[in-house]
Amino acid sequence: MVAVVGGATAGAEIAARLSERGAEVVVFDQNLRPYGKIEDGLPRWHAALRSKEYNTINSKMTMPRVHFCPLTKLGKDISVKDLFEGWGFSAVIMANGAWRDRPLPVPDAEKYVGKGLVYQNQLIVWFNHLHDKAYQGTQYQVGDGIAVFGGGLASIDVLKLLSLGTVLNYLKKKGITPHLEELEQTGIPDWLKEHGMTVEETGLKGSTLYYRRRLEDMPLAEIPADATPEKKAKVEGARKKIVDKATEKFGFKLEPLCAPESLIIENDRVVGVRVARQKTVDGKPVPTGEVFEHRCAFVVGSIGSIPEPIEGIPMKGELFTFQDKETGRIPPYEHVFSTGNVVTGKGNIVASRKHAAALGAYMSEKYLGTIPGGVESVPVTGATETAAAVQGFLGTKPPLPGATADAIMGKVKARQTAVGYGDYNSWLAKHPPAPDEETH
């Protein structure tokens, strides 16, 4: 019997592969549904992709020998020691992703979270649950002219959210309610032009993404380690092209070689940020000494997602401590494996670490909507390798005694009963995901 912590893309894939080979698999997820960052990290303008991924996960979670345990958070509802040792699983797989925002590197940043300092993950969660009557998380407002610090696809999502939200609010006041996905696919200037309006009418000034390196350095397409100078230049050019298209289509700005220096605080609230200009020296950004102010309604930190610390799991810096990254084994347990973003420390649901540079650039453009068509599927980072490693490990161990397996399933049933879970389809019917558009 195998436990999988986290039921989204990687967790569901591993559960399905192990189930196909005869293993009983228990999937624990902290949320009502096992959709992870498909639901809470993939912005809802990707409606078709979100629906497709939901269905893919559902098909895997309803396979024989896969048992779902919702509303069960490791370190809170079940201790690490109990799951890793007490329950008696043959193997445990950590597929719980990267949900914690990397702190904005300025003095006293954490004191002002919720007081004008906003982080990417919770902002996207709120946006994706705007039409969810059951949502009880933090409420936000979109804004214009916001300072955002980051540099990857997720930070561009934040800029798109702010721009699209600002324009939608303007249109709603005029009694116009376009579909979010239509506005995103067409682009703000073109959609407004088709309907006899201009960007200037909306008052959209555009928020600004500050990136500490050059535009060409943005991690929107991977440069292979053995790339020639010509290949490197080609990838850097592709990165810049992606950024230029996105800023034109969604009306935000991007300032390279800028880093946050300190927050501007008035009446115990963030009202802006001091930004330090950088220059590149030997390939590294260093301060120039020039500092300027960006005042705005709030500031967004979007400089990366890292795993949440869990009591009982050793940490090395921002990541879990691993015996080796290939299998993500967590010491001292030989039967505990990890996969996906919890290993890489990345919350990017689109770019797999195994993507070639050309594919990475293409996927980024499809994801950002700067070329026609949407992303067809979300890569399952590391799941294949982890499933193979676990299968190999299980092959060296004898089957669990029947009494042990029965005891595990007894605990699973007790936990399911405690949260009101009966079967997967009935649970989803009772707790469906929030609609992507407002329903009347």
Secondary structure as a PSIPRED ss2 file (coil, helix, strand):
# PSIPRED VFORMAT (PSIPRED V4.0)

   1 M C   1.000  0.000  0.000
   2 V E   0.000  0.000  1.000
   3 A E   0.000  0.000  1.000
   4 V E   0.000  0.000  1.000
   5 V E   0.000  0.000  1.000
   6 G C   1.000  0.000  0.000
   7 G C   1.000  0.000  0.000
   8 A C   1.000  0.000  0.000
   9 T H   0.000  1.000  0.000
  10 A H   0.000  1.000  0.000
  11 G H   0.000  1.000  0.000
  12 A H   0.000  1.000  0.000
  13 E H   0.000  1.000  0.000
  14 I H   0.000  1.000  0.000
  15 A H   0.000  1.000  0.000
  16 A H   0.000  1.000  0.000
  17 R H   0.000  1.000  0.000
  18 L H   0.000  1.000  0.000
  19 S H   0.000  1.000  0.000
  20 E H   0.000  1.000  0.000
  21 R C   1.000  0.000  0.000
  22 G C   1.000  0.000  0.000
  23 A C   1.000  0.000  0.000
  24 E C   1.000  0.000  0.000
  25 V E   0.000  0.000  1.000
  26 V E   0.000  0.000  1.000
  27 V E   0.000  0.000  1.000
  28 F E   0.000  0.000  1.000
  29 D C   1.000  0.000  0.000
  30 Q C   1.000  0.000  0.000
  31 N C   1.000  0.000  0.000
  32 L C   1.000  0.000  0.000
  33 R C   1.000  0.000  0.000
  34 P C   1.000  0.000  0.000
  35 Y C   1.000  0.000  0.000
  36 G H   0.000  1.000  0.000
  37 K H   0.000  1.000  0.000
  38 I H   0.000  1.000  0.000
  39 E H   0.000  1.000  0.000
  40 D H   0.000  1.000  0.000
  41 G C   1.000  0.000  0.000
  42 L C   1.000  0.000  0.000
  43 P C   1.000  0.000  0.000
  44 R C   1.000  0.000  0.000
  45 W C   1.000  0.000  0.000
  46 H C   1.000  0.000  0.000
  47 A H   0.000  1.000  0.000
  48 A H   0.000  1.000  0.000
  49 L H   0.000  1.000  0.000
  50 R H   0.000  1.000  0.000
  51 S H   0.000  1.000  0.000
  52 K H   0.000  1.000  0.000
  53 E H   0.000  1.000  0.000
  54 Y H   0.000  1.000  0.000
  55 N H   0.000  1.000  0.000
  56 T H   0.000  1.000  0.000
  57 I H   0.000  1.000  0.000
  58 N H   0.000  1.000  0.000
  59 S H   0.000  1.000  0.000
  60 K H   0.000  1.000  0.000
  61 M H   0.000  1.000  0.000
  62 T C   1.000  0.000  0.000
  63 M C   1.000  0.000  0.000
  64 P C   1.000  0.000  0.000
  65 R C   1.000  0.000  0.000
  66 V E   0.000  0.000  1.000
  67 H E   0.000  0.000  1.000
  68 F E   0.000  0.000  1.000
  69 C E   0.000  0.000  1.000
  70 P C   1.000  0.000  0.000
  71 L C   1.000  0.000  0.000
  72 T C   1.000  0.000  0.000
  73 K C   1.000  0.000  0.000
  74 L E   0.000  0.000  1.000
  75 G C   1.000  0.000  0.000
  76 K C   1.000  0.000  0.000
  77 D C   1.000  0.000  0.000
  78 I E   0.000  0.000  1.000
  79 S C   1.000  0.000  0.000
  80 V H   0.000  1.000  0.000
  81 K H   0.000  1.000  0.000
  82 D H   0.000  1.000  0.000
  83 L H   0.000  1.000  0.000
  84 F H   0.000  1.000  0.000
  85 E H   0.000  1.000  0.000
  86 G H   0.000  1.000  0.000
  87 W C   1.000  0.000  0.000
  88 G C   1.000  0.000  0.000
  89 F C   1.000  0.000  0.000
  90 S C   1.000  0.000  0.000
  91 A E   0.000  0.000  1.000
  92 V E   0.000  0.000  1.000
  93 I E   0.000  0.000  1.000
  94 M E   0.000  0.000  1.000
  95 A C   1.000  0.000  0.000
  96 N C   1.000  0.000  0.000
  97 G C   1.000  0.000  0.000
  98 A C   1.000  0.000  0.000
  99 W C   1.000  0.000  0.000
 100 R E   0.000  0.000  1.000
 101 D E   0.000  0.000  1.000
 102 R C   1.000  0.000  0.000
 103 P C   1.000  0.000  0.000
 104 L C   1.000  0.000  0.000
 105 P C   1.000  0.000  0.000
 106 V C   1.000  0.000  0.000
 107 P C   1.000  0.000  0.000
 108 D C   1.000  0.000  0.000
 109 A H   0.000  1.000  0.000
 110 E H   0.000  1.000  0.000
 111 K H   0.000  1.000  0.000
 112 Y H   0.000  1.000  0.000
 113 V E   0.000  0.000  1.000
 114 G C   1.000  0.000  0.000
 115 K C   1.000  0.000  0.000
 116 G C   1.000  0.000  0.000
 117 L E   0.000  0.000  1.000
 118 V E   0.000  0.000  1.000
 119 Y E   0.000  0.000  1.000
 120 Q H   0.000  1.000  0.000
 121 N H   0.000  1.000  0.000
 122 Q H   0.000  1.000  0.000
 123 L H   0.000  1.000  0.000
 124 I H   0.000  1.000  0.000
 125 V H   0.000  1.000  0.000
 126 W H   0.000  1.000  0.000
 127 F H   0.000  1.000  0.000
 128 N H   0.000  1.000  0.000
 129 H C   1.000  0.000  0.000
 130 L C   1.000  0.000  0.000
 131 H C   1.000  0.000  0.000
 132 D C   1.000  0.000  0.000
 133 K C   1.000  0.000  0.000
 134 A C   1.000  0.000  0.000
 135 Y C   1.000  0.000  0.000
 136 Q C   1.000  0.000  0.000
 137 G C   1.000  0.000  0.000
 138 T C   1.000  0.000  0.000
 139 Q C   1.000  0.000  0.000
 140 Y C   1.000  0.000  0.000
 141 Q C   1.000  0.000  0.000
 142 V C   1.000  0.000  0.000
 143 G C   1.000  0.000  0.000
 144 D C   1.000  0.000  0.000
 145 G C   1.000  0.000  0.000
 146 I C   1.000  0.000  0.000
 147 A E   0.000  0.000  1.000
 148 V E   0.000  0.000  1.000
 149 F E   0.000  0.000  1.000
 150 G E   0.000  0.000  1.000
 151 G C   1.000  0.000  0.000
 152 G C   1.000  0.000  0.000
 153 L H   0.000  1.000  0.000
 154 A H   0.000  1.000  0.000
 155 S H   0.000  1.000  0.000
 156 I H   0.000  1.000  0.000
 157 D H   0.000  1.000  0.000
 158 V H   0.000  1.000  0.000
 159 L H   0.000  1.000  0.000
 160 K H   0.000  1.000  0.000
 161 L H   0.000  1.000  0.000
 162 L H   0.000  1.000  0.000
 163 S H   0.000  1.000  0.000
 164 L H   0.000  1.000  0.000
 165 G H   0.000  1.000  0.000
 166 T H   0.000  1.000  0.000
 167 V H   0.000  1.000  0.000
 168 L H   0.000  1.000  0.000
 169 N H   0.000  1.000  0.000
 170 Y H   0.000  1.000  0.000
 171 L H   0.000  1.000  0.000
 172 K H   0.000  1.000  0.000
 173 K H   0.000  1.000  0.000
 174 K C   1.000  0.000  0.000
 175 G C   1.000  0.000  0.000
 176 I C   1.000  0.000  0.000
 177 T C   1.000  0.000  0.000
 178 P C   1.000  0.000  0.000
 179 H C   1.000  0.000  0.000
 180 L H   0.000  1.000  0.000
 181 E H   0.000  1.000  0.000
 182 E H   0.000  1.000  0.000
 183 L H   0.000  1.000  0.000
 184 E H   0.000  1.000  0.000
 185 Q H   0.000  1.000  0.000
 186 T H   0.000  1.000  0.000
 187 G C   1.000  0.000  0.000
 188 I H   0.000  1.000  0.000
 189 P H   0.000  1.000  0.000
 190 D H   0.000  1.000  0.000
 191 W H   0.000  1.000  0.000
 192 L H   0.000  1.000  0.000
 193 K H   0.000  1.000  0.000
 194 E H   0.000  1.000  0.000
 195 H C   1.000  0.000  0.000
 196 G C   1.000  0.000  0.000
 197 M C   1.000  0.000  0.000
 198 T C   1.000  0.000  0.000
 199 V H   0.000  1.000  0.000
 200 E H   0.000  1.000  0.000
 201 E H   0.000  1.000  0.000
 202 T H   0.000  1.000  0.000
 203 G C   1.000  0.000  0.000
 204 L C   1.000  0.000  0.000
 205 K C   1.000  0.000  0.000
 206 G C   1.000  0.000  0.000
 207 S C   1.000  0.000  0.000
 208 T E   0.000  0.000  1.000
 209 L E   0.000  0.000  1.000
 210 Y E   0.000  0.000  1.000
 211 Y C   1.000  0.000  0.000
 212 R C   1.000  0.000  0.000
 213 R C   1.000  0.000  0.000
 214 R C   1.000  0.000  0.000
 215 L H   0.000  1.000  0.000
 216 E H   0.000  1.000  0.000
 217 D H   0.000  1.000  0.000
 218 M C   1.000  0.000  0.000
 219 P C   1.000  0.000  0.000
 220 L C   1.000  0.000  0.000
 221 A C   1.000  0.000  0.000
 222 E C   1.000  0.000  0.000
 223 I C   1.000  0.000  0.000
 224 P C   1.000  0.000  0.000
 225 A C   1.000  0.000  0.000
 226 D C   1.000  0.000  0.000
 227 A C   1.000  0.000  0.000
 228 T C   1.000  0.000  0.000
 229 P H   0.000  1.000  0.000
 230 E H   0.000  1.000  0.000
 231 K H   0.000  1.000  0.000
 232 K H   0.000  1.000  0.000
 233 A H   0.000  1.000  0.000
 234 K H   0.000  1.000  0.000
 235 V H   0.000  1.000  0.000
 236 E H   0.000  1.000  0.000
 237 G H   0.000  1.000  0.000
 238 A H   0.000  1.000  0.000
 239 R H   0.000  1.000  0.000
 240 K H   0.000  1.000  0.000
 241 K H   0.000  1.000  0.000
 242 I H   0.000  1.000  0.000
 243 V H   0.000  1.000  0.000
 244 D H   0.000  1.000  0.000
 245 K H   0.000  1.000  0.000
 246 A H   0.000  1.000  0.000
 247 T H   0.000  1.000  0.000
 248 E H   0.000  1.000  0.000
 249 K H   0.000  1.000  0.000
 250 F H   0.000  1.000  0.000
 251 G C   1.000  0.000  0.000
 252 F C   1.000  0.000  0.000
 253 K E   0.000  0.000  1.000
 254 L E   0.000  0.000  1.000
 255 E E   0.000  0.000  1.000
 256 P C   1.000  0.000  0.000
 257 L C   1.000  0.000  0.000
 258 C E   0.000  0.000  1.000
 259 A E   0.000  0.000  1.000
 260 P E   0.000  0.000  1.000
 261 E E   0.000  0.000  1.000
 262 S E   0.000  0.000  1.000
 263 L E   0.000  0.000  1.000
 264 I E   0.000  0.000  1.000
 265 I E   0.000  0.000  1.000
 266 E E   0.000  0.000  1.000
 267 N C   1.000  0.000  0.000
 268 D C   1.000  0.000  0.000
 269 R E   0.000  0.000  1.000
 270 V E   0.000  0.000  1.000
 271 V E   0.000  0.000  1.000
 272 G E   0.000  0.000  1.000
 273 V E   0.000  0.000  1.000
 274 R E   0.000  0.000  1.000
 275 V E   0.000  0.000  1.000
 276 A E   0.000  0.000  1.000
 277 R E   0.000  0.000  1.000
 278 Q E   0.000  0.000  1.000
 279 K E   0.000  0.000  1.000
 280 T E   0.000  0.000  1.000
 281 V E   0.000  0.000  1.000
 282 D C   1.000  0.000  0.000
 283 G C   1.000  0.000  0.000
 284 K E   0.000  0.000  1.000
 285 P E   0.000  0.000  1.000
 286 V E   0.000  0.000  1.000
 287 P E   0.000  0.000  1.000
 288 T E   0.000  0.000  1.000
 289 G E   0.000  0.000  1.000
 290 E E   0.000  0.000  1.000
 291 V E   0.000  0.000  1.000
 292 F E   0.000  0.000  1.000
 293 E E   0.000  0.000  1.000
 294 H E   0.000  0.000  1.000
 295 R E   0.000  0.000  1.000
 296 C C   1.000  0.000  0.000
 297 A C   1.000  0.000  0.000
 298 F C   1.000  0.000  0.000
 299 V E   0.000  0.000  1.000
 300 V E   0.000  0.000  1.000
 301 G E   0.000  0.000  1.000
 302 S E   0.000  0.000  1.000
 303 I C   1.000  0.000  0.000
 304 G C   1.000  0.000  0.000
 305 S E   0.000  0.000  1.000
 306 I E   0.000  0.000  1.000
 307 P C   1.000  0.000  0.000
 308 E C   1.000  0.000  0.000
 309 P C   1.000  0.000  0.000
 310 I C   1.000  0.000  0.000
 311 E C   1.000  0.000  0.000
 312 G C   1.000  0.000  0.000
 313 I C   1.000  0.000  0.000
 314 P C   1.000  0.000  0.000
 315 M E   0.000  0.000  1.000
 316 K E   0.000  0.000  1.000
 317 G C   1.000  0.000  0.000
 318 E C   1.000  0.000  0.000
 319 L E   0.000  0.000  1.000
 320 F E   0.000  0.000  1.000
 321 T C   1.000  0.000  0.000
 322 F C   1.000  0.000  0.000
 323 Q C   1.000  0.000  0.000
 324 D C   1.000  0.000  0.000
 325 K C   1.000  0.000  0.000
 326 E C   1.000  0.000  0.000
 327 T C   1.000  0.000  0.000
 328 G C   1.000  0.000  0.000
 329 R C   1.000  0.000  0.000
 330 I C   1.000  0.000  0.000
 331 P C   1.000  0.000  0.000
 332 P C   1.000  0.000  0.000
 333 Y C   1.000  0.000  0.000
 334 E C   1.000  0.000  0.000
 335 H C   1.000  0.000  0.000
 336 V E   0.000  0.000  1.000
 337 F E   0.000  0.000  1.000
 338 S E   0.000  0.000  1.000
 339 T C   1.000  0.000  0.000
 340 G C   1.000  0.000  0.000
 341 N H   0.000  1.000  0.000
 342 V H   0.000  1.000  0.000
 343 V H   0.000  1.000  0.000
 344 T H   0.000  1.000  0.000
 345 G C   1.000  0.000  0.000
 346 K C   1.000  0.000  0.000
 347 G C   1.000  0.000  0.000
 348 N C   1.000  0.000  0.000
 349 I C   1.000  0.000  0.000
 350 V C   1.000  0.000  0.000
 351 A C   1.000  0.000  0.000
 352 S C   1.000  0.000  0.000
 353 R C   1.000  0.000  0.000
 354 K C   1.000  0.000  0.000
 355 H C   1.000  0.000  0.000
 356 A C   1.000  0.000  0.000
 357 A H   0.000  1.000  0.000
 358 A H   0.000  1.000  0.000
 359 L H   0.000  1.000  0.000
 360 G H   0.000  1.000  0.000
 361 A H   0.000  1.000  0.000
 362 Y H   0.000  1.000  0.000
 363 M H   0.000  1.000  0.000
 364 S H   0.000  1.000  0.000
 365 E H   0.000  1.000  0.000
 366 K H   0.000  1.000  0.000
 367 Y H   0.000  1.000  0.000
 368 L H   0.000  1.000  0.000
 369 G C   1.000  0.000  0.000
 370 T C   1.000  0.000  0.000
 371 I C   1.000  0.000  0.000
 372 P C   1.000  0.000  0.000
 373 G C   1.000  0.000  0.000
 374 G C   1.000  0.000  0.000
 375 V C   1.000  0.000  0.000
 376 E C   1.000  0.000  0.000
 377 S C   1.000  0.000  0.000
 378 V C   1.000  0.000  0.000
 379 P C   1.000  0.000  0.000
 380 V C   1.000  0.000  0.000
 381 T C   1.000  0.000  0.000
 382 G C   1.000  0.000  0.000
 383 A H   0.000  1.000  0.000
 384 T H   0.000  1.000  0.000
 385 E H   0.000  1.000  0.000
 386 T H   0.000  1.000  0.000
 387 A H   0.000  1.000  0.000
 388 A H   0.000  1.000  0.000
 389 A H   0.000  1.000  0.000
 390 V H   0.000  1.000  0.000
 391 Q H   0.000  1.000  0.000
 392 G H   0.000  1.000  0.000
 393 F H   0.000  1.000  0.000
 394 L H   0.000  1.000  0.000
 395 G C   1.000  0.000  0.000
 396 T C   1.000  0.000  0.000
 397 K C   1.000  0.000  0.000
 398 P C   1.000  0.000  0.000
 399 P C   1.000  0.000  0.000
 400 L C   1.000  0.000  0.000
 401 P C   1.000  0.000  0.000
 402 G H   0.000  1.000  0.000
 403 A H   0.000  1.000  0.000
 404 T H   0.000  1.000  0.000
 405 A H   0.000  1.000  0.000
 406 D H   0.000  1.000  0.000
 407 A H   0.000  1.000  0.000
 408 I H   0.000  1.000  0.000
 409 M H   0.000  1.000  0.000
 410 G H   0.000  1.000  0.000
 411 K H   0.000  1.000  0.000
 412 V H   0.000  1.000  0.000
 413 K H   0.000  1.000  0.000
 414 A H   0.000  1.000  0.000
 415 R H   0.000  1.000  0.000
 416 Q H   0.000  1.000  0.000
 417 T H   0.000  1.000  0.000
 418 A H   0.000  1.000  0.000
 419 V H   0.000  1.000  0.000
 420 G C   1.000  0.000  0.000
 421 Y C   1.000  0.000  0.000
 422 G C   1.000  0.000  0.000
 423 D C   1.000  0.000  0.000
 424 Y H   0.000  1.000  0.000
 425 N H   0.000  1.000  0.000
 426 S H   0.000  1.000  0.000
 427 W H   0.000  1.000  0.000
 428 L H   0.000  1.000  0.000
 429 A H   0.000  1.000  0.000
 430 K H   0.000  1.000  0.000
 431 H C   1.000  0.000  0.000
 432 P C   1.000  0.000  0.000
 433 P C   1.000  0.000  0.000
 434 A C   1.000  0.000  0.000
 435 P C   1.000  0.000  0.000
 436 D C   1.000  0.000  0.000
 437 E C   1.000  0.000  0.000
 438 E C   1.000  0.000  0.000
 439 T C   1.000  0.000  0.000
 440 H C   1.000  0.000  0.000
